[in-house]
């Protein structure tokens, strides 16, 4: 009888220890690791247009700030600024150009900010509104839920006609 009680106490101690360890690990990954190391990126995009001769140029400026505690690896195939001609109907414009950005940046470290500026020649008519849509995608990373990809986006309208009157490029 003593042997059965002793075995039951040992089994109870083992199960309790395993439950506490499992609960601690679950709490760590669910609340601390999962939230603290989740990628957090702030994006901003701005732009202007200039006319020089018969060519129109769009200047794109972007800023990426990593506000999280985990490095973000940039997927260059899916990180760009799309230029759309709005034709007075926001959201229904035609695709004009894709401007590659962040090509010299592979990793955005925690608490780091990166600025990039690109100039692109576009084929558009005067008196239009352009929408610049900044897309950023991370490479796949392993989280406690499996392989994941994070995507972010930001957009801005650029009034071509108003900025065209400014002299210079």
ZADO-1210 file (C-alpha; in nm, 4 decimals, padded with zeros to 6 digits):
<atoms>
<atom x="00.0000" y="00.0000" z="00.0000" code="UNK" pos="1"/>
<atom x="00.2873" y="00.2339" z="00.0802" code="UNK" pos="2"/>
<atom x="00.4363" y="00.1663" z="-00.2609" code="UNK" pos="3"/>
<atom x="00.1135" y="00.2678" z="-00.4357" code="UNK" pos="4"/>
<atom x="00.0921" y="00.5921" z="-00.2348" code="UNK" pos="5"/>
<atom x="00.4576" y="00.6690" z="-00.3060" code="UNK" pos="6"/>
<atom x="00.4095" y="00.6067" z="-00.6786" code="UNK" pos="7"/>
<atom x="00.0988" y="00.8288" z="-00.6809" code="UNK" pos="8"/>
<atom x="00.2879" y="01.1121" z="-00.5066" code="UNK" pos="9"/>
<atom x="00.5767" y="01.0844" z="-00.7539" code="UNK" pos="10"/>
<atom x="00.3353" y="01.0819" z="-01.0481" code="UNK" pos="11"/>
<atom x="00.1550" y="01.3851" z="-00.9061" code="UNK" pos="12"/>
<atom x="00.4854" y="01.5719" z="-00.8597" code="UNK" pos="13"/>
<atom x="00.5954" y="01.4925" z="-01.2170" code="UNK" pos="14"/>
<atom x="00.2607" y="01.5963" z="-01.3676" code="UNK" pos="15"/>
<atom x="00.2532" y="01.9192" z="-01.1629" code="UNK" pos="16"/>
<atom x="00.6096" y="02.0052" z="-01.2644" code="UNK" pos="17"/>
<atom x="00.5369" y="01.9385" z="-01.6315" code="UNK" pos="18"/>
<atom x="00.2166" y="02.1464" z="-01.6153" code="UNK" pos="19"/>
<atom x="00.4017" y="02.4412" z="-01.4592" code="UNK" pos="20"/>
<atom x="00.6802" y="02.4190" z="-01.7204" code="UNK" pos="21"/>
<atom x="00.4312" y="02.3929" z="-02.0062" code="UNK" pos="22"/>
<atom x="00.2290" y="02.6870" z="-01.8696" code="UNK" pos="23"/>
<atom x="00.5432" y="02.8984" z="-01.8336" code="UNK" pos="24"/>
<atom x="00.6586" y="02.8221" z="-02.1858" code="UNK" pos="25"/>
<atom x="00.3141" y="02.8897" z="-02.3280" code="UNK" pos="26"/>
<atom x="00.2970" y="03.2239" z="-02.1426" code="UNK" pos="27"/>
<atom x="00.6439" y="03.3231" z="-02.2629" code="UNK" pos="28"/>
<atom x="00.5719" y="03.2511" z="-02.6283" code="UNK" pos="29"/>
<atom x="00.2146" y="03.3810" z="-02.6239" code="UNK" pos="30"/>
<atom x="00.2606" y="03.7085" z="-02.4388" code="UNK" pos="31"/>
<atom x="00.6278" y="03.7995" z="-02.4295" code="UNK" pos="32"/>
<atom x="00.8035" y="03.6499" z="-02.7292" code="UNK" pos="33"/>
<atom x="00.4997" y="03.6637" z="-02.9582" code="UNK" pos="34"/>
<atom x="00.4255" y="04.0313" z="-02.8934" code="UNK" pos="35"/>
<atom x="00.7645" y="04.1715" z="-02.8080" code="UNK" pos="36"/>
<atom x="00.9377" y="04.0280" z="-03.1122" code="UNK" pos="37"/>
<atom x="00.6524" y="04.0733" z="-03.3597" code="UNK" pos="38"/>
<atom x="00.7715" y="04.2959" z="-03.6488" code="UNK" pos="39"/>
<atom x="00.6501" y="04.6548" z="-03.6168" code="UNK" pos="40"/>
<atom x="00.7247" y="04.8903" z="-03.9044" code="UNK" pos="41"/>
<atom x="00.6157" y="05.2517" z="-03.9507" code="UNK" pos="42"/>
<atom x="00.6112" y="05.3680" z="-04.3125" code="UNK" pos="43"/>
<atom x="00.5865" y="05.7056" z="-04.4770" code="UNK" pos="44"/>
<atom x="00.5949" y="05.7973" z="-04.8435" code="UNK" pos="45"/>
<atom x="00.6026" y="06.1346" z="-05.0136" code="UNK" pos="46"/>
<atom x="00.6651" y="06.2491" z="-05.3642" code="UNK" pos="47"/>
<atom x="00.6734" y="06.5285" z="-05.6109" code="UNK" pos="48"/>
<atom x="00.6707" y="06.5631" z="-05.9866" code="UNK" pos="49"/>
<atom x="00.8811" y="06.7819" z="-06.2116" code="UNK" pos="50"/>
<atom x="00.8607" y="06.8501" z="-06.5825" code="UNK" pos="51"/>
<atom x="01.1833" y="06.8961" z="-06.7741" code="UNK" pos="52"/>
<atom x="01.1412" y="06.9427" z="-07.1457" code="UNK" pos="53"/>
<atom x="00.8946" y="06.6818" z="-07.2690" code="UNK" pos="54"/>
<atom x="00.9679" y="06.4389" z="-06.9848" code="UNK" pos="55"/>
<atom x="00.7927" y="06.4126" z="-06.6497" code="UNK" pos="56"/>
<atom x="00.9770" y="06.2823" z="-06.3460" code="UNK" pos="57"/>
<atom x="00.8385" y="06.1591" z="-06.0179" code="UNK" pos="58"/>
<atom x="01.0599" y="06.1854" z="-05.7120" code="UNK" pos="59"/>
<atom x="00.9727" y="05.9308" z="-05.4437" code="UNK" pos="60"/>
<atom x="01.0900" y="05.9608" z="-05.0833" code="UNK" pos="61"/>
<atom x="01.0233" y="05.6826" z="-04.8358" code="UNK" pos="62"/>
<atom x="01.1018" y="05.6305" z="-04.4708" code="UNK" pos="63"/>
<atom x="01.0939" y="05.3002" z="-04.2835" code="UNK" pos="64"/>
<atom x="01.1201" y="05.2871" z="-03.9047" code="UNK" pos="65"/>
<atom x="01.1441" y="04.9585" z="-03.7169" code="UNK" pos="66"/>
<atom x="00.9658" y="05.0238" z="-03.3865" code="UNK" pos="67"/>
<atom x="00.9797" y="04.6606" z="-03.2763" code="UNK" pos="68"/>
<atom x="01.2460" y="04.4541" z="-03.1042" code="UNK" pos="69"/>
<atom x="01.3103" y="04.2136" z="-03.3911" code="UNK" pos="70"/>
<atom x="01.5088" y="04.2707" z="-03.7077" code="UNK" pos="71"/>
<atom x="01.3008" y="04.2749" z="-04.0281" code="UNK" pos="72"/>
<atom x="01.4509" y="04.1126" z="-04.3379" code="UNK" pos="73"/>
<atom x="01.3304" y="04.2936" z="-04.6516" code="UNK" pos="74"/>
<atom x="01.1966" y="04.0932" z="-04.9477" code="UNK" pos="75"/>
<atom x="01.3216" y="04.3028" z="-05.2416" code="UNK" pos="76"/>
<atom x="01.0929" y="04.1324" z="-05.4926" code="UNK" pos="77"/>
<atom x="00.7875" y="04.2598" z="-05.3037" code="UNK" pos="78"/>
<atom x="00.9094" y="04.5969" z="-05.1744" code="UNK" pos="79"/>
<atom x="00.8384" y="04.8885" z="-05.4089" code="UNK" pos="80"/>
<atom x="00.6409" y="05.2069" z="-05.4689" code="UNK" pos="81"/>
<atom x="00.3618" y="05.1712" z="-05.7239" code="UNK" pos="82"/>
<atom x="00.2650" y="05.4880" z="-05.9133" code="UNK" pos="83"/>
<atom x="-00.1001" y="05.5138" z="-06.0200" code="UNK" pos="84"/>
<atom x="-00.2751" y="05.7778" z="-06.2340" code="UNK" pos="85"/>
<atom x="-00.5959" y="05.8578" z="-06.0434" code="UNK" pos="86"/>
<atom x="-00.7964" y="06.0325" z="-06.3247" code="UNK" pos="87"/>
<atom x="-01.0032" y="06.2129" z="-06.0615" code="UNK" pos="88"/>
<atom x="-01.1448" y="05.8861" z="-05.9250" code="UNK" pos="89"/>
<atom x="-00.9457" y="05.7826" z="-05.6163" code="UNK" pos="90"/>
<atom x="-00.8824" y="05.4100" z="-05.6103" code="UNK" pos="91"/>
<atom x="-00.9690" y="05.3550" z="-05.9773" code="UNK" pos="92"/>
<atom x="-00.6505" y="05.4816" z="-06.1413" code="UNK" pos="93"/>
<atom x="-00.4341" y="05.3021" z="-06.3903" code="UNK" pos="94"/>
<atom x="-00.0937" y="05.1657" z="-06.3097" code="UNK" pos="95"/>
<atom x="00.1834" y="05.3955" z="-06.4393" code="UNK" pos="96"/>
<atom x="00.5145" y="05.2743" z="-06.2967" code="UNK" pos="97"/>
<atom x="00.6870" y="05.0676" z="-06.0291" code="UNK" pos="98"/>
<atom x="00.9757" y="05.2330" z="-05.8482" code="UNK" pos="99"/>
<atom x="01.2095" y="04.9887" z="-05.6699" code="UNK" pos="100"/>
<atom x="01.3140" y="05.1078" z="-05.3232" code="UNK" pos="101"/>
<atom x="01.5342" y="04.9868" z="-05.0362" code="UNK" pos="102"/>
<atom x="01.7597" y="04.7919" z="-05.2733" code="UNK" pos="103"/>
<atom x="02.0710" y="04.8602" z="-05.0656" code="UNK" pos="104"/>
<atom x="01.8976" y="04.7619" z="-04.7414" code="UNK" pos="105"/>
<atom x="01.8617" y="04.3957" z="-04.6516" code="UNK" pos="106"/>
<atom x="01.7769" y="04.4158" z="-04.2809" code="UNK" pos="107"/>
<atom x="01.6043" y="04.6886" z="-04.0795" code="UNK" pos="108"/>
<atom x="01.7413" y="04.6529" z="-03.7294" code="UNK" pos="109"/>
<atom x="01.5304" y="04.7225" z="-03.4186" code="UNK" pos="110"/>
<atom x="01.4828" y="05.0947" z="-03.3505" code="UNK" pos="111"/>
<atom x="01.6484" y="05.1797" z="-03.6852" code="UNK" pos="112"/>
<atom x="01.5189" y="05.4234" z="-03.9447" code="UNK" pos="113"/>
<atom x="01.6013" y="05.4129" z="-04.3155" code="UNK" pos="114"/>
<atom x="01.5353" y="05.6790" z="-04.5785" code="UNK" pos="115"/>
<atom x="01.5465" y="05.6173" z="-04.9534" code="UNK" pos="116"/>
<atom x="01.4851" y="05.8493" z="-05.2474" code="UNK" pos="117"/>
<atom x="01.4378" y="05.7470" z="-05.6093" code="UNK" pos="118"/>
<atom x="01.3696" y="05.9368" z="-05.9316" code="UNK" pos="119"/>
<atom x="01.1729" y="05.7827" z="-06.2170" code="UNK" pos="120"/>
<atom x="01.0662" y="05.9076" z="-06.5592" code="UNK" pos="121"/>
<atom x="00.6934" y="05.8519" z="-06.6167" code="UNK" pos="122"/>
<atom x="00.4623" y="05.8934" z="-06.9132" code="UNK" pos="123"/>
<atom x="00.1639" y="06.0983" z="-06.7899" code="UNK" pos="124"/>
<atom x="-00.0482" y="06.3878" z="-06.9093" code="UNK" pos="125"/>
<atom x="-00.0461" y="06.7277" z="-06.7309" code="UNK" pos="126"/>
<atom x="-00.3101" y="06.8121" z="-06.4696" code="UNK" pos="127"/>
<atom x="-00.3322" y="06.4682" z="-06.3140" code="UNK" pos="128"/>
<atom x="-00.3180" y="06.3326" z="-05.9636" code="UNK" pos="129"/>
<atom x="-00.0765" y="06.0507" z="-05.8884" code="UNK" pos="130"/>
<atom x="-00.1135" y="05.8023" z="-05.6052" code="UNK" pos="131"/>
<atom x="00.2110" y="05.6635" z="-05.4658" code="UNK" pos="132"/>
<atom x="00.1554" y="05.3320" z="-05.2882" code="UNK" pos="133"/>
<atom x="00.4480" y="05.2052" z="-05.0811" code="UNK" pos="134"/>
<atom x="00.4532" y="04.8266" z="-05.0290" code="UNK" pos="135"/>
<atom x="00.6966" y="04.6504" z="-04.7931" code="UNK" pos="136"/>
<atom x="00.7112" y="04.2780" z="-04.7309" code="UNK" pos="137"/>
<atom x="00.9389" y="04.0847" z="-04.5005" code="UNK" pos="138"/>
<atom x="01.1038" y="03.7614" z="-04.5905" code="UNK" pos="139"/>
<atom x="00.9594" y="03.4520" z="-04.4256" code="UNK" pos="140"/>
<atom x="01.0445" y="03.4185" z="-04.0615" code="UNK" pos="141"/>
<atom x="00.9785" y="03.1556" z="-03.8018" code="UNK" pos="142"/>
<atom x="00.7402" y="03.2477" z="-03.5231" code="UNK" pos="143"/>
<atom x="00.5821" y="03.0272" z="-03.2612" code="UNK" pos="144"/>
<atom x="00.2857" y="02.9888" z="-03.4995" code="UNK" pos="145"/>
<atom x="00.5046" y="02.8689" z="-03.7900" code="UNK" pos="146"/>
<atom x="00.6474" y="03.0388" z="-04.0966" code="UNK" pos="147"/>
<atom x="00.5057" y="03.3885" z="-04.1389" code="UNK" pos="148"/>
<atom x="00.5358" y="03.6893" z="-04.3705" code="UNK" pos="149"/>
<atom x="00.4561" y="04.0466" z="-04.2669" code="UNK" pos="150"/>
<atom x="00.3278" y="04.3113" z="-04.5079" code="UNK" pos="151"/>
<atom x="00.2915" y="04.6855" z="-04.4632" code="UNK" pos="152"/>
<atom x="00.1620" y="04.9632" z="-04.6864" code="UNK" pos="153"/>
<atom x="00.1245" y="05.3394" z="-04.7066" code="UNK" pos="154"/>
<atom x="00.0037" y="05.5769" z="-04.9776" code="UNK" pos="155"/>
<atom x="-00.0091" y="05.9457" z="-05.0651" code="UNK" pos="156"/>
<atom x="-00.1624" y="06.1596" z="-05.3409" code="UNK" pos="157"/>
<atom x="00.0652" y="06.3873" z="-05.5435" code="UNK" pos="158"/>
<atom x="-00.0935" y="06.6743" z="-05.7344" code="UNK" pos="159"/>
<atom x="00.1103" y="06.6929" z="-06.0555" code="UNK" pos="160"/>
<atom x="-00.0299" y="07.0232" z="-06.1850" code="UNK" pos="161"/>
<atom x="00.0391" y="07.2245" z="-05.8678" code="UNK" pos="162"/>
<atom x="00.3970" y="07.1052" z="-05.8288" code="UNK" pos="163"/>
<atom x="00.4788" y="07.1361" z="-06.2008" code="UNK" pos="164"/>
<atom x="00.4737" y="07.5165" z="-06.1744" code="UNK" pos="165"/>
<atom x="00.7722" y="07.5134" z="-05.9387" code="UNK" pos="166"/>
<atom x="01.0928" y="07.5817" z="-06.1322" code="UNK" pos="167"/>
<atom x="01.3857" y="07.3389" z="-06.1408" code="UNK" pos="168"/>
<atom x="01.4245" y="06.9667" z="-06.1056" code="UNK" pos="169"/>
</atoms>
